Amino acid sequence: APSRSREEVELVFDQNKGAIFALYNRALRRDSSLQGKIVLELTIAPSGAVTDCRIISSDLRDAELEQKLVQRVRMFRFESKEVATVTTTKPIDFFPA
């Protein structure tokens, strides 16, 4: 069965990069040492909706930021396609600019 491409997932994350890093930058004001990698697992339905998102691993040690990131990714919308539901992982690195 057809599936969603890695490029498609990366494109949607790129389109939402501003929102993701706005959350991180807000958290940085509370804790200037906040940095690290988070790995998300998300499930995308054929409709393009993110039906599940959870953290597989995180170096951030900031539960509030992690929860906000998961909530934000659940709002992402992918193109509606005749494809199987797909579960994929997405690592994101956060480092102060």
Secondary structure, DSSP 4 states (H G I P E B T S, - for coil): -----HHHHHHHHHHTHHHHHHHHHHHHHH-TT--EEEEEEEEE-TTSBEEEEEEEEES---HHHHHHHHHHHHT-BPPP-S---EEEEEEEEE---
